[in-house]
């Protein structure tokens, strides 16, 4: 049985009532069914690239100072449109956050969790194949959270991630999962 301890528009603090054990408190998104994480593969004449977002995430900056996070594009499914599908969200979020449109998406994982002991949030991770490198829209900054975009040759991703962490950037679990699928696809 679960109980809402604190409710906001976008996040609830929940308690899982466990018989004979203490309550397990966790965060839950009441307005989204899923999260999409998009690993862009941008095919250019001089090779294949991926695109990372640099972000300033309030939970991280509040706890650890002026820290930059490195992430793949992502977004909520159904937060603005209750009928939105995962596929709709993949297309919408890629376009909003990168300006690119994908020829196709290959879903790699449907039930990815980032911190199962703290949040009920689950994600779908997909690789987006982008052949048309002309931007179709001006990317958004998501209320100031997205601070930049970095295109990296896929063969350089392992070294790029290592250097980013050495410079003090924080890497999301989803970023590392996406890099794993780039390696499996033999892009590296």
C-alpha positions, 0 to 999 in steps of 0.5 A, a space after each residue: 500500500 502506498 500513501 502520498 506524503 506530499 503532493 506538488 504539480 510535478 512530483 509527489 513524495 510517496 511512502 510504501 507502507 510495508 508490514 512489519 518494516 519501516 515505510 519506504 519513502 520515494 519520489 513519484 511523477 504523477 503527471 508522466 507515464 514514462 521518460 524518454 532518453 534519446 541517444 542521437 547518432 548524427 551521420 555526417 560526411 566526416 563520420 558519426 557524431 552524437 550530441 550531449 546536453 550540458 545542464 544545470 539541474 537544481 537538485 544537483 546545484 543545490 547540493 553540490 554547487 555550480 555543477 554542470 551535468 552532461 546528459 543525452 536529450 530526454 523528456 517526459 511522456 504524457 506530461 503535457 498531452 495525456 494521449 502522447 505515446 513514447 514514440 510521439 515523445 521521442 520525436 518531440 523531445 529530440 526536435 525540441 532539445 536538439 533541433 534535429 529530426 530522426 529518420 528512425 528510432 531504435 528502442 534499446 531499453 523500455 524499463 530503465 531505472 536510474 535510482 530504484 531506491 529513491 524514485 519510481 521513475 522509469 525510462 525508455 532509451 532509444 537510439 535516434 538515427 539522423 541523416 539530415 543534418 539541417 536543423 528543423 527547429 531552434 532548440 529550447 533551453 528548457 527554462 534555463 536548465 539546458 546550458 549548451 549542446 556538444 557534438 562529439 565524434 562517436 569514436 571520441 566519446 569514451 575519452 570525452 566522458 572521461 575528460 568531462 568527469 575529470 573537469 568536474 562535470 556530473 554524468 547521468 546514469 542515462 548518459 552512461 547507459 546511452 554510451 554503452 549502446 553506442 559501443 554495442 552498435 559498434 560506433 566507437 
